[in-house]
Amino acid sequence: MTQNPKRYTITAALPYTNGPIHIGHLAGVYVPSDIYSRYLRLQGRDVLFVCGSDEHGVAISMKAKKEGISPQEVIDKYDGIIRKSFIDFGISFDNYSRTSAKIHHDTASEFFKTLYEKGDFIEQITEQLYDAKADQFLADRFVVGTCPKCGNEEAYGDQCEKCGSTLNATDLINPKSTITGETPIMKSTKHWFLPLDRYEDFLKEWILVGHKNDWKPNVYGQVKSWIDGGLEPRAVTRDLDWGIDVPVEGAEGKKLYVWFDAPIGYISSTKEWALREGKDWEPYWKDQDTKLVHFIGKDNIVFHCIIFPAMLKAEGSYILPDNVPANEFLNLEGNKLSTSKNWAVWLHEYLEDFPNQQDVLRYALTSNAPETKDNDFTWKDFQARNNNELVAIYGNFINRVVVLTNKYYNGVVPQPNELSEVDEATLTELKAYPAVISSSLERYRFREALSELMNVARLGNKYLADEEPWKVIKDNPERVQTQMYVALQIAAALSSLCEPFLPFTAKKLSRILKIESPLSWATVSETSDLIPAGHQIGEAELLFAKIEDEEIQKQIDKLEATKTANKAENKVSEPQKEAIQFDDFAKMDLRVGTILEAEKMPKANKLLILKVDTGIDVRTIVSGIAESFKPEDIIGKKVTVLVNLAPRNLRGVESQGMILMTTNAEGKLVFVNPDAEAANGETIN
């Protein structure tokens, strides 16, 4: 670990510009990295927090093909959406760049050439998957097949999203091209490889020995598994039509592999920031007194802990990450988040549906962060955390303090009298919280840190509940001056301590308390006079609003609509049955009918007894539709009836025909209805 660093370089995983930002991205990467950066700035540290849009690679090409537009149009569209969402949500990047920028192309090309000229690459002709029908080599994401490790039949050529294994496309069993659906063939092509096996000893010493005690178990375990399995050379170039050209002779038509170019985006984003601010970029990447921290999701662990460090080590002049506090995955309402299936809560849509409630989502995602295991986001839990915690604990405390101060003292902080033991103990406990919260944040335990922040609000609520100034005011107004003074110190402390987690709330609370310059954490831990006697505060405002059931139901309904649409889109029709002759079809007598009566079959969950007017008679038909329809809802329904089906006795009732049904995308039964103009008894032929 870097001890007492002079500066911090904090990176957040570059989001692919093949779709907007969703809550999985936020919980895994952007909220924790923002909390950490804001916290360090409050400590007065030199912090550089960089990110940018990842605009190369197959994901972009796939999106462009799907939408019928160019890759450039895709990246411009989603870079705009992502960039605005981050700003509106309060993610405090010092620089947000994009890998399509010239400075990035130049930086990545120079990095490749440096390693190439040092002889660090292996040049190899290999057999790669090729789609003969599409006449192109297949990049990893253009291949799907069966994962050799877990048997998932929808694994991609670079990774199985079910078991998390990193793969090569040639590892897949029964591979298929996602472009044409064809089975690809093997074809020779030349590529350049980074020989990871050469760096095995270095990685063992640096990570398995050096970071055994300070890296998160999920990160350390995945890295150890990879190293123990033996490292192999990995290609850093690809046969693609979108990306950064490989800058050497004989590489025409080839691009840098996105996982070679993307992490270099952190460096080029730093250069872009330095040029704008008139600073030197190199200390943030090359000075041993700099602490480098990568915030990523678990699917990026291998690239940030093995491949990128090997690249940096090969180049020779860069520092290595001090920590890579990767989070696990966040699921949504019990199902895995999916951009392609639209199974997500999109940040830009959330900001429209819940205006001025950025901090509610930040709070919900942090308190339920998937730090050590996959967690599940549900709208009901989101509502409960807002109503039962932010509103009922934090907001309630601040509201009571501000209302009472205005009521008793016209908003002026009262002069305290002699402090009681309870007052002293409360203020002493308050002073301890900055160090407690810092300890959790320094160890990347953001859920724990947020819980401690809420304990400050709980401390305030308990103090007021125990002291009851609204009762004491009648007989001992001098005592109430002290009580309200103490409560106001807790409120002032919250305006500072909550800033990393709830920046919009911190700003609003500071405005209510009329604290013009933010209190430092050192001030909170060192003094009890955070907001002095005689200071004028403002009027009460609600920090948080209760979220009603109707708002939550809208979001649940939106997800249900997505689920229905996905089922319809992915529904596979049954294959055609064996061919029959016209005479076989002519044997069936299909008629238009109307259901006249319907009742449940006694002691049978699935059966309804129907009276149907077939136009030729009124007959009884027993139908297994009771779990899908209530009897009263289908009386008068036009139906299609097979009238010449041989009668069959079902639980003592003779059924004389069959109602035609099908199922919809959700698997629910649906009547095959004739046109309303068709009269009972009309034949269907």
N, C-alpha and C positions, 0 to 999 in steps of 0.2 A: 504494500500500500504506500502511496505517496504521502509522506508526512509533511504537514504544514505547507501545502502547495502555495506558490505565488499566484497562480491563476487556475481557472477551471475551463476546460473545453468540454461542452456537453452536446452530444449529438442525439437526435431523435430520428428513428428509421425513416428513410425517404418514402413517402406514400406513392404507390403506383397511380399514375393519372389515367387509369382505366375505369374510374368510378369515383363517387364522392367519398368523404370520410364518414365512417359509421362508429357506433359506440364501442365496437371491438377494438378498433384502432385507438380510440381515446383511452379506454381502460388499460390497454396493453402498453401503450407508448407515450402518448402526448400529454395526458393529465399528470402521470408521475414525473415525467421529465420537466414539465412546467412547474410543478410544486417544488422540485429540487432546485431549479434555477432561481425561482423567486425567493426561496429560503436563503440561498447563498448570497443573493444580492442584498437581502435584509441584514446579512452579517457583514456587509461592506466588502465582500470578496470581488475579485476581478473575474467576471463570468462571461463566457462567450457561448451562446446557445444557438446552434445552427441546425438547419434542416433544408429541405427542398423537394421539389417534385421529381420523382423517378420516371423519366419519360422515354426510356428505351426498353427493348426486350419484347418478348413474344406477347405478353399481356396486352400491350398497346396494339400490336398488329391484329390480334384476335378481336379486340374491341372494334377496330376500324373495319374489319371485314364484316362483323356482325351488323354494324350501323350503316355500312355502305358509304363510308367517308374515308378521308385520308388519315394516316397516323398523326400528321400535324394538326388536323382539325380536332382529333380526339384529345391530344395533349393540351391544346389551347383551351378547349371547352372545360376540361376537368381541372386544369391548373387554376383557372379562374374561380371555379366553385370551391375548390379546396382552400385556396389562398384566402378568400373572403370568409369562409367558415372559421378558419383558424383565428382571423382577426376578430370577428364577431364573438367568438367564444373566449377570447382573452388569452390564447396561447402566446407567450411573450418571447417569441424568437427574436434574437438579435439580427439574424439574417435568414430569409427563406428564399432559396434560389431555385433553379431548375436545370436538369442535366442536359437540356437541349441548348443551354447557353454556350457561347463561344469559349468563355473562360473555362467551362467544364470540359468541353471537347479538347481544348489545348492541354489542360492539366492531366486528363486521363491518357491522352496520346503520349505526353512526355513521360509519364510514369511507366507506360508500357515500353517505350523506347529505352528507358534507363535499364529496366530489367533485361530487355532483349540484348542490349549492347554488353551487359555484364555476363551474358551467357546463362542467365537463370532459367530460360525456358527450354523445354524439349519440343522439337519440331517433329511431328509424327503424321504419317498417313494412316488414317483409321477407317474402319467400316462404320458408316452411320446410316440411320434409317432414312429412307428416301421414298417419297410418294410419287410413283411413276405417272399416275393420272394427273396430278397437279404439277408435275415436272419441277419438284423442289425438295431439297433436304428438309427434314422435319425437326424444327427446334423442339426443346423438351415439352413445352406446353401444347404443342400441336400433336402430341401422342398421348393416348390413354390406353390402359391395359390393366392386367391383374398384377397387384403388388406381390412380389416374390416373398415378402416377409409376413404379411397379414392376410393375403388373399382378397383384399379389396379390389373389386373389378373395375373401379373408376379412378384408379391411381393415375397421376400425371407422370410425364417422363422425367421430371426433376424431383418430384416429391409425392409421397402418399399422404393425403390430408387426413386419413383415418388413423394411421399409426404414427405419423410424423417422420417416417424414415425418409432420408434424402437418397435419391435414386439417380441413375442414368437411364435415359430412354431405352437403351439396349437391355436393361435389366428386366423390363416388363414382360410378363407372359401374355401371349395373344395380343400384341400391340395393334392399335388401329389409328389411322390418321383422322384427326378431327376435322380436316379440311374436306376430305372426300368420303371418309368412312372405309377406305381401302386398307388392306393389310400392306404395310410398307415392306420394301425390299432393302437389302443392304447394298450400299454403294460407297466406293472409296472417296475420301476427301482429306485435305491437309489441314491440320490445326496445330496451335501452340498450346503447350501444357505447362502449368506450374507444378513442379515436382514436390508435392506436399510431403512425400516420404523423406526428403532431405531435411525437413524441419521437425521431424518427429521428436528427436531428442530435445531440441529447444522447447517445443511445446510441452513436453512432459515436465521439464524443469520449471518453465515459466508458470504453467497453470496447475498441473497436478501436484507439484511441490509448493510453488510460490503462492498459489491462491487457494490452497486447500481449505483454509479456515475463514476466508472473507468473502468468497463468491457464493451465491445462492446455490443450494443443493440441486435444484432442477437444472441450472446452467452447468455446474461442475459435473454432474452425473452424465449429462448428454455429451459433453466434451470428452470425458473419460471413456465413455463407450466407443466413441469414434476413434480415439487414439489407441485404445486397447485392441480395436479391430484391425489396426494397421492402416496407415494412410497411403493413398495412391495418387499419382499425378492427376491433376484435374484441368480440363480444357479451359482456356481463358478467351477463346475465340469461338465464333459460331457462324454458320451459313445462314445469314439473314439479309433482309432488304431494308431493315430499319435499325439504326444505331450508329455508333462511332466506328468509322473505318479503322481497320487494323493498319497502323502506320509503318508497314515494312513492305519491301518488294516481294512479289509473289503471293500477296494476300488480297488480290482483287476480289471483290464480291463478298468479303468476309468482314464481320463486325466484332467489336469487343463484346465478350459475354457480359450480360447485364450485371452479373454478380462480381465481375472485375471492375466495371465502370461505376456502379452505384455507390459503393462505400467511398470511392475517391470523391464523390459528390460532397462529402463533408469537408474535404480539403478545399475544393473549388468554391464552396459556399463561404468558407473562411476567407479565402482570397478576395472574393467579391465584397465581403464586409470590410476588409482591411482597406481596399481601394477607396470605398465610399467614405470611410471614417478617417482616412489618412493615417492608418496604423500599419505596423509590421505584422504580417500573418504568421511568420515562422515560429516565434516563441510559443504560440498556441498549439503547435504540432511537433516542435523539435526540441523544446527545452525540458530537461528532466525535472524541473520544478513545476511543471504543468500536470494537473490531474485530468486525464481523459476518461470520460464515462460515456458508454453507449447505452441508450435506452432502446430496447427492441422487444418484439414478441418472440415466443419460443420457436417459431418456424424459421427465425433468422439466426439462431444461436451458432450453428456451424459456420456460417459465413463471417460472423463478427468475432468469433473466438478461435477459429482455425485458419480460414482462408485469408481474411483481411490482415490479421497479424502476421501470417507468413509472407504476404505481399510487403508489408511494412518492414519486416525483418530483412527481406531480400533487398529492398531499396537501401536500407541501412541508416538513414538519417532521421527517421521518425520515432517518436515515443510510442509505447504500446498502451492499450487501455488499462486503467487501474481497476475498473470494474465494468461488468456487463450485466446489470440487474434485470434480466429478461423476465417478463411475466408469462403466465400460461394464457389459455384462451378464455374469452368470455362468450358464453352461449346466450341465445335469446329465446325466452319462453320454452326452454327445454330442447331447442334445436340449434345446431351449429349455424353461426352467422355465415351468410353466403352473398357475395356481391352479385354473382351471376344469377342467383335465384331471387334476388331482391328481398331476401330474408334478413332484414337489418333495420335498425333505427338510424336513419341518415341524419348527420349533424345539421345540415342546412335546413332540413324539414323540421327538426326539433326546434330550431331557433325561430322558425315561423309559427309553429304550433304553441310554443311556450315562450312568448316574448319576455325579455328581461329576467329569465329564470336560468341563466347559464350556470349559476352556482348550485342550483338544485341538482342538475345532472352531474356536475363535478363532484358534488357530495355523494350522490348515489353510487357513482362509479368508483370513487375512492374507498368508500366504506364497504364495498363489495368487490374490491379489486382481486383479480385472479393471480395473486402474488406467488402462491405455492402450488395451486391446483386450479383446474378449470372451474369457473363459477358461472352462475346463471343470472341473467338480468330478466326481471319480470316487471311489467308496468305496475302491478299491485305493490310490489316491494318498493319501487320508486315512489309511489304515492305515500306509502307508510313512512318511509324515511323522511320525506318532506313534512308530512303532517305531524308525525309523532316525535320527530327529533328536531328538525330545523325550526318548525313553527312552535312546537310545544315546549322545547327546552331553550334553544338559543334565542329565538325571536321573543319568546315570552319573557325571558329575563331582561333583555334590553328594553322591551316595551314598558315593563313595570318600573325600571330604574328611571327612564326618561319621563314617563308620565308623572311619577311621584315627585321628581325633582322640579318639574314645571308647576305641579300643584302646590307644593310646599314652599318653594323658594323662587318662583318665577323663572326657573331654568338656570339659576346661578348655583354653582357648586358650593355647598355650605362649608363653613369653617368647622373642622372636627374638634371635639372636646377630648377628654382623656380616653385612650383606647382601652377596651376591656381585653381579657385574655382571649376571648373568641375573635375579637377584631385583630389582635396581634397574630393569632394562629392562622386566620384567614389570609392576611396579607403576606405572611411568611410562606404559606402554601402557594399563593399566587406567584411569588418570586421564583419558586422552584420550577414552574411549568416550562419556561423557555428551554432550560437545560434538558428536561424530560422529553419535550417534543423534538429538540435537536438530536438527542441520542437516537431516537427512532428514525429520523430522516437521514442521519449520517449512515445508518445501516440499511437504508432503502426500505424501511418498514412503514409504508405510507398509510396503510389502514390503521396501524397502531398509533401513528402520530395524530391522525385525524380523531381517533377515539380520545386521545389525551386533550386535544383542543376542546372537544365537547365536554370534557370533564371540567374545564375552566368555566363553561356556562353552567354546568351542574353545580359547581362550587358557588356561583352567584345565586342560583335559585335556592340552594339549601340555606345559604346565609340569610336571604330575605325571608324564607319560610320560617326559619328558626327565630329570627329577630322580630318579625312582624311589626315593622315601623308604622303601618297603618293603624295599629292598635296603640302603640306606645306614644304616638303623637299627641294624644289627648292629655296624658299625665306627665310626660317627660320629653318635651320637644327638644331639649338640649341633647338627649341621647340619640334622637332621630337624626340630628345633624351628623353625628359620627357614623351612624349606620348608613346613611345615604352617601356620605363621603367614601366609605369603604366599598359600597356597591358600585359607585362610579369608577373607582380604580380598576375594578374587575372588568367593567365595560370598556374602559380605555385600553386595558391589556388585550382584550379580545380584538380590538380594531387593528392591532399589530399582528398578533399571533395567528389570526385567521387569513392574513393576506396571501400566503402561498397556496392555501386550499380554496379559499372563497374570495377572490380578489374584488369582485363586484360588490360583495357584502362589506368587505373591509372599507372600500371607498365610500359606500353609503353610510356606514356606521361612523366613519371619521367626519363625514359631512354633518350628521345629526349631532355628534358631540363637538363639532367645530374644532377638531384637531387638524390644523393646517399642514403640518409636516409630520410624516409617519414616525411613530415611536420605534426606536430600534429594539431588538430583542435584549440587548445589553441593558438598556434603560429599564425595561420591564423586570429584569432579574435583579437590578441593583437598587431601585428606588420604589417607595410606596406612594410617592407623590406624582403620579403619572398625569393627572388632570387636577390642577391646583384649585384651592378654594378661591372663590371670586370669579372663576372662569364661567362664561356664559355659554350654555349649550342651546341647541335648537329644539324645535317642536318634535313630538313623537311621530314616527312613521313606522309602518310595519315592514320589518326586514324581509319577511317571507309571507307568502299568501298560501292559504289552504288550497289544495288541489282537489276538486270535486270528482265524484265517481263518473260523471258524464264525460269529463275530459279524458279520463283513463279509458273508458269504454270505446271512445273514438279511436284511440291508438290500438286497442285490442282488435276492433273491427277491421282496421286497416291491415293488420297482420293476417287476420283470417281471410281477407280478400286476396292477399298475396298467396296464402297457402292454397286457396281454391284455384287461382290462376296457374300456379305451378303444377298442380295435379292435372289440370286440363292440358297444359302444354306438354307435360311428360307422359300423359296417358298413351299407352301403346294399345292399338286395336288388336283384337284377337285375329290370328291368321284365318284366311278363307277356308271354309270346310271343303270337303270333296265335292266335285262337280256332280250335279244331278240333271236329270232330263226334265223337260217341261211337264211331262205327264206326272212326274213325282210332285212337282209344285201344285199342279192342278188338282191333286187329290185333297189338298187342304182347303177347307171352306172357311174363309175369313170374312167376318161380318162386322158392320158398325153396330154398336150397342150402347145402352145407357144404364148405369148402375141406379137401381130404384131403391134398394135397401141394403144395409150393411150392418153386421153385428159380429162381435168377437165369438170365436169358437170356445165353448167352456173348456177350462183346463188345458188350453193350448195357447202358448205365447205368440206363435207366428201366424196363426190362421184366422182369416176373416171369412164369414159366410155371406155371400153376395147374392142378391136377386137382380138379374140382368135382363132387360128387355132387348132381345136380339132382333126384333122385327118379325121373326117367325114364331116366337113364343117368349114367355117369361120363364127363365130357368135359374136353377141354383148352381153357383160356381163357388167352390172353396179355393181361396187364393192365399198364398203364404206371404202376405204383405202387411200383417198386423203390426210389425215392429217399425214400419215406415209411415203408416197412415192411420189416423183416427177414423173410425167408421163414419162419424158425422161429417167429416171433411170431404168424403168422396161421393156422397149421394148426389146424383145428378151429373156425374162425370161421364163424358163421352169416352168410350174405350173401343179397342179392337179385340174381337173375340174369335178364337178358333172354336167353331161350333160343332165340328164333326170329330172331335177327339173322343175316343171311347170313354164312357162313364167310368168313374173310379170312386170307390167308397173310402172316405176319409173320416175316421172317428165316428162312424155311424151315419154320416151324411153323404149322399151321392152327389158327386161333383160332375156337372155336365158341360165341360168345356174348359177353356183356359184364356186368361186375360194376357195380352202381350205387354211386356215391360222391357225396359233397359235400365242401365245405371249411368249416372252422370260422373263428372270428374272426381267427385267426393265419394263415389261408391254408393250413393243413395239411389233407391229405386225411383224410376220415372215412368209414367204411363206413355205408351206409344199412342198418341191421340189422333183420331181422324179429324179432318176439317169439320168445323162446326156446322157447315151447311149439309154435310152428309147425313141422310136419314137413317134411323135404325133399320137394320136388315139389308142395307146396301152391301153388295159383295165387294171384296178387295181382291183385285186380280191383276 
